[in-house]
């Protein structure tokens, strides 16, 4: 359905409605906390609580969501995402 990159400290809604996270992968950058919500805002059901990621690792894979997906990056962490 959609894919993309995030490379700054930001709050990004990557999808709305129900779907499935294929993967969210950490490419590198300045590694800071990342939180992922099942919502169209940075609130509500948490799919992934705040974690400091490791470059070259997956944050989350094969995960359904009901409302949407919003990713909050606290630093210039570069992540690649794919949702189905």
RAVENSUL-V610410 format. One record per helix or strand. SS is the DSSP state (helix for helix, strand for strand). FROM is the first residue (numbers start at 1). LEN is the number of residues. If there is no record, write none. Layout:
ss = [SS | SS]
from = [FROM | FROM]
len = [LEN | LEN]
This chain:
ss = [strand | strand | strand | strand | strand | strand | strand | strand]
from = [2 | 10 | 19 | 33 | 45 | 58 | 68 | 77]
len = [5 | 7 | 11 | 6 | 8 | 8 | 6 | 7]
